[in-house]
Amino acid sequence: MRDMDWPLTTYNQSGLYPPLSTTIRSVSPYASGSSQGSVNDFTPYHQGPINSSTSLASPAITSSYSLLYHYEFPLEDYGTLEDSEQSYEMFKIPTDFLPRSRVNDLVEHYMKNVIDIQYLLADYQIAGIIFESVERHRHSRNAVMLLASVHAKRFRHPTQPVLESNDPDTQERLSALGMLLGRHDSLITEDAMAALHMVSSILFDGGQGGWKDWLQVANNYVDNLFAMSLSPANALLDSNAKDAFVVKTAIWFDVLASVTTHKRPHFLEAIRAMFDPNRSGIFDTAGTPPQYSMMSPMGCENHVVWALAETSELSCWKQDQICAGSLSVPDLVIKASYIDAYLAPPAIYPELPQGDRECSRHLASEIFRASARLYLRSVVSGDHPAVWDIRESVKDTLHCIGRIPVDAFSDRSTIARSVVRSTVFSFFICGALATEESQRDTIRKILEREKGESVGNCSSIHSLLDALWQERSQYTVRRGLPPVSSPPVEWRKKLKKSRILLV
């Protein structure tokens, strides 16, 4: 078979994959003795006999991976587990053309090399949630296998797209998952998670492609979840950890997707109900349980998520008013002022928290705050980098980026990687509206460090910014003008044309 020509089980000897030391966290959430959890925290849903490798006498008890890592999906037992609400296919091989060893190889690669760079700022228990879905649900497992395949192939050939290639194996996996597209009813949590894995596959493949279709699947599930509750806030507050993860991830992807598509966020009203600081909902307070906070998995405070969504809405409102010939600038300023009031920088930046993950989230949240304000000001004043408040916000965003510890870049610590790869939206808008060469050089150098890892959209964003900078330089040189005298920056138009999701 075609896949058997690719011996994933020999990656340590062949160098097919990145060295594990650079791709997995230094302290696994399931490592023995870890404060974040242990292997015993994960209980498989399988009701039949467990493979002997997972017995109490097995080294699996001290492994740094969950039980799923050591579990072989049986080729038999094609039955279903049914309860009052859901039906799951148990342990059926996801695609007929893959042998059992190939399934295990791809899932193993995902757990060893991919999951820790898929959701860089998520709580550690997210790994257990994903592993559970992979074990019990065919679509989740199939999507994880495809994501693992994208990661491995991009490592081997960094400049070659995977999902839009004519590779028959890739296309067969896409077809196997295609049945999720267009579904609105009877979706279960694992369907939504599979769709989010597909969005991740596209992000790992450069960020361009049909991510909107897959995001719509997750949105459909969240819509159904909201419809069954008194309000979106209640739905999130009452959700289990798995549903809460799906809800928050779908909302975050939706908000940043609106920047690319120039459309109102799908969940705008839900975001207002949950995160508007002046309405009852879920706020950024010390007593708020982590499940209710967008700091995990996204590293963005709730009110900043709300501000980003409102800014996209304001951009659409402004364009509608211009088209109708009825734009009131005072109304625009009043609407923007309401949002801007929650995005001001602190008078004194607090010390960075201890711990890589907490430090990364804090840095990311401040970068998002500053760039959200820059986005808002560009909506009000247009994309004119000479406007004083836009220049001020560019400097504020760069100041927040500059708070990333210098040694984080020199030793390739998880802090730099986590923050930069989680805030590509901020890097893009800041770079697009920066006029000083020193500012652009800062953005360029940081993105160049990240694009060397072969997966993700840092390389795509770097290329898009280079094209913007080159066009503006050519324009000003031809006319003998200073950089600030050039026309508005067409970053929105180029972003929409590129179809890159800034996640």
Beta strands, then each sheet from edge to edge (+ up, - down):
strand 1: 80-82
strand 2: 87-89
sheet 1: 1+ 2-
end
